[in-house]
Amino acid sequence: MLSKNTPAPTPFKWTPDFWQSWRETDNPYRHFKSQHDRQIALTLLSPRPGERILEVGCGYGWISRALWYEAKIEWVGIDRSETMLRQLRRDGDLAHSDFALLADATRLPFPNGYFDKVLCTGVLMHIADDDAALAEMVRVLRPNGRLLCSFNNALSPFSFAARIWNLRKPGFVQKFRLPGAILRRLAGLGMQMESVAGDGVFTSVSLASDRFSVPPRFLFSTLRAWDRRVMIHWPTLAYEIWYSAIRKPPECAS
């Protein structure tokens, strides 16, 4: 219990410094996951020239830049962090970065069916009312449009360790869901599943500090080889699972 003279813990805040130190580190596990996330986003979202694409939780633009360079899309990004958006606008492509908006995922400021595709990666698990956010993404998606979202997996061997690790961060939200529960939620919103992909079992998470890393860095190559084999047979053990789904037309949604 804190005494009257003990300052309260500082609530966790998403900042460009936090994410850049995570995404652009020399830690082999985090480096692999960051690059793999980009590749999964491009492969499953499959952006095409002229498409209107919303990125929910664009942050400082790690995934955004990969989308911009892949195709001449009409990109719009939203994030709740002004400091994240300021970094994106400063470092991003000027043709796109002006369309990065401060907004809440649970109250998207767009009309129904406005976007051809919606991307939300690494975000839903950190939103307190993730059900409302998911419903909003479906709302702004046109019929036959594609939603690509990801969620942390409760079946991952690292899920328990990650929850314990996160106790160090006051105010930090990170949820882990069963894959079947996410599939049912998407189906209930009128979405038809297209494909499911995992980021990896052993090499897509690293509980690291300045002094140590779990798993150890020297094991990365060995664990990566195991990962390739395990993901063939047990993809539902991945740390983060990506869901690509199509919004059914109204006559098919019932």
KAQUISUL-V893013 format. One record per backbone hydrogen bond with DSSP energy under -0.5 kcal/mol. CO is the residue of the C=O (numbers start at 1). NH is the residue of the N-H. Records with the same first field share a line. If there is no record, write none. Layout:
CO->NH, NH
This chain:
3->6
5->7
15->19
16->20
17->21
18->22
19->23
20->24
22->25
27->31
28->32
29->33
30->34
31->35
32->36
33->37
34->38
35->39
36->40
37->41
38->42
39->43
40->44
41->45
42->46
48->51
51->53, 74
52->116, 117
53->76
54->56, 119
55->57, 58, 78
58->61
61->65
62->66
63->67
64->68
65->69
66->70
67->71
71->73
72->50
73->75
74->53
76->55
77->101
78->57, 58
79->103
80->82
81->85
82->86
83->87
84->88
85->89
86->90
87->91
88->92
93->96, 97
94->98
96->99
97->100
99->77, 101
101->79, 103
104->107
107->104
108->110
111->114
115->142
116->146
117->54
118->148
119->56
120->150
123->126
124->127
125->175
127->130
128->130
129->133
130->134
131->135
132->136
133->137
134->138
135->139
136->140
138->141
139->113
140->115
142->145
145->247
146->118
147->245
148->120
149->243
151->241
152->154, 177
153->156
156->159
158->162
159->163
160->164
161->165
162->166
163->167
164->167
165->168
166->169
168->170
169->172
170->12
172->174
177->154
178->181, 182
179->183
180->184
181->185
182->186
183->187
184->188
185->189
186->189, 191
187->190
190->248
191->193
192->246
195->244
197->242
200->239
206->208
207->214
212->209
214->207
216->219
217->220
219->223
220->224
221->225
222->226
223->227
224->228
225->229
226->230
227->231
228->232
229->232, 233
230->233, 234
234->237
235->238
237->157
239->153
240->199
241->151
242->197
243->149, 245
244->194, 195
245->147
246->192, 248
247->144
249->252, 253
250->253, 254
